């Protein structure tokens, strides 16, 4: 699989092969955009981090989601990743300020689904990612399902990942 890109709800997205990198690699690569933001875990090995892993020291819980303090260099270099499926089916939303409510649903758990076809999930009982992005307005979303993906307001973030991918970005 090669990288693919597109747009949804005013955001740029990129999907990259998951066998070449994982979420901690991506978080480090785009760290300059994430520094100072607050991360919300939306999926942890297809479940909830709160139930499946210890809450990292200094982090908190809100609306059953684990929430980071403002992201620092040390947070970036030690990004948590579920071990069961090598970080697969993890998803993070990044905010400048947390919304009042965090009723976020993960995209990564829709097995085999590409962001290129995400609009096909917007049916009753499905998942309307565009609507969720419109309501919550994150700065970025980073996840891994079938592929590693980033959804970002700042197109430069996606361009950075594409240039890193062409330059041979690989797992740590």
Buried (B, 14 or more C-beta within 10 A) or exposed (E): EEBBBBEBBEBBBBBBEBEBBBBBBBBBBBBEBBEEBBBBBBBBBBBBBBEEBEBBEEBEEBEEBBBBEEBBEEBBEEBBBBEEEBBBBBBBBBBEEBBEEBEBEBBBBBEEBBBEEBEEBEEEEEBBBBEBBEEBBBBBBBBBBBBBBBBBBBEEBBBBBBEBBEEEBEEE
